[in-house]
Amino acid sequence: MAFNHQIKGIASRWWRGTPLLDDSSAWFDCALHQVVDAGDHALMIGRIEGFACRRPPGWATLYRGAYFTPLSQC
């Protein structure tokens, strides 16, 4: 499904046909690698083909009640 219009009022740019929001802290571009049947669900596993992040000083992520830095350098 192609996304061919600008998001109104939100700064964005394009990467390989995908809109990226300028103020996002990170983005991943994935291609479908595998679909696994999980009963009445399907689990889709992606292959990361592009990634970038912005890391301001002191940036950390809260996950399950603890802070961590996902990558030492982006």
Stockholm file with secondary structure:
# STOCKHOLM 1.0

chainA/1-74         MAFNHQIKGIASRWWRGTPLLDDSSAWFDCALHQVVDAGDHALMIGRIEGFACRRPPGWATLYRGAYFTPLSQC
#=GR chainA/1-74 SS CCCCSCCTTSCEEEETTEEEETTCSEEEEEEEEEEEEETTEEEEEEEEEEEEECCCTTCCEEETTEEECSCSCC
#=GC SS_cons        CCCCSCCTTSCEEEETTEEEETTCSEEEEEEEEEEEEETTEEEEEEEEEEEEECCCTTCCEEETTEEECSCSCC
//
